[in-house]
Amino acid sequence: MEFRTQMPQSYETNEDELRTMGLIMFESVGEASPELESVTFATENGKHSGTYTRARTGADPKGRKAWAEEKYVQWLDSMNDTYESFYHNEITELEVYRNCLPTDPHGYVEKV
């Protein structure tokens, strides 16, 4: 897999893309390898890196934060895929989601 070959969403960072590569690794070998707790991908020059961490009790708070942020991005992507055509608006931020679906309580969860 090559870094930066596809255009990321406007709100994604280089680190988000590299964490996604870690998620792909977990999806392919993580279930059969419970000892695998985190995967870090980095560019050759070391300028960018991203770590995907398996959610575990007592996990490093930085890893939990990255996990929660990744889940938030995944949720927002799925809401965009579901509602973008209905509301003729690209949902890239929580505020846009709230404007499209003001009564959905999910749109008012600001922290995971």
C-alpha positions in Angstrom: 0.0 0.0 0.0 1.4 3.4 -0.9 1.1 6.5 1.3 -0.8 9.4 -0.2 -1.9 7.7 -3.4 -5.6 8.6 -2.8 -7.0 11.9 -1.9 -7.9 11.9 1.8 -11.1 13.5 3.1 -10.5 17.3 3.7 -10.5 16.8 7.5 -8.0 13.8 7.5 -4.4 14.3 8.3 -1.3 12.4 7.1 -1.4 10.7 10.5 -5.0 9.6 10.0 -4.1 8.0 6.7 -1.2 6.1 8.3 -3.4 5.0 11.2 -5.9 3.7 8.6 -3.1 1.6 7.2 -2.6 0.1 10.7 -6.4 -0.6 10.8 -6.0 -2.6 7.6 -3.2 -4.6 9.2 -5.4 -5.3 12.2 -8.3 -6.4 10.0 -6.0 -8.8 8.1 -4.0 -10.4 11.0 -5.2 -8.8 14.2 -8.1 -11.1 15.0 -5.8 -14.2 14.8 -3.0 -12.5 16.6 -4.2 -11.2 20.0 -0.6 -10.4 21.0 -0.7 -7.6 18.4 -1.6 -4.5 20.3 -0.5 -1.7 18.0 0.8 -1.1 14.5 2.8 2.0 13.5 3.3 3.0 9.9 5.8 5.7 9.1 7.1 7.4 6.0 10.7 6.5 5.0 12.0 9.9 6.0 10.2 9.6 9.4 8.3 12.9 8.8 4.9 11.3 9.2 3.7 8.4 11.3 0.5 7.0 12.6 -0.3 4.3 15.1 -3.4 2.2 15.3 -3.9 0.7 18.7 -6.2 -2.2 19.7 -8.6 -0.9 22.4 -7.7 -2.5 25.7 -8.4 -1.7 29.3 -5.4 0.1 30.6 -4.2 1.1 27.2 -1.9 4.1 26.7 -4.2 7.2 26.8 -2.6 8.4 23.6 -3.6 5.2 21.9 -7.1 5.4 23.2 -7.4 8.9 21.9 -6.2 7.9 18.5 -8.7 5.0 18.5 -11.6 7.3 19.5 -10.7 9.8 16.9 -10.5 7.1 14.2 -14.0 5.8 15.2 -15.3 9.4 15.1 -13.9 9.8 11.5 -15.4 6.5 10.5 -18.8 7.4 11.9 -18.8 10.8 10.2 -17.8 9.2 6.9 -20.7 6.7 7.2 -23.1 9.5 8.0 -21.9 11.4 4.9 -22.3 8.3 2.8 -25.8 7.8 4.1 -27.2 11.4 4.1 -25.1 13.4 1.6 -27.5 12.8 -1.3 -30.6 13.4 0.8 -29.4 16.8 2.1 -27.2 17.8 -0.8 -24.4 18.7 1.6 -21.1 17.0 2.2 -21.0 16.1 5.9 -17.5 16.7 7.1 -18.1 18.3 10.4 -20.5 17.7 13.3 -22.2 21.1 12.8 -23.1 20.1 9.2 -24.6 16.9 10.4 -26.6 18.7 13.1 -28.0 21.1 10.4 -29.1 18.1 8.3 -30.5 16.1 11.1 -31.2 18.4 14.1 -33.1 15.9 16.1 -30.6 13.0 15.9 -29.0 12.7 19.4 -25.8 11.2 17.8 -25.1 14.6 16.4 -24.6 16.0 19.9 -22.0 13.6 21.1 -18.8 15.7 21.0 -16.4 13.3 22.9 -15.8 9.6 22.7 
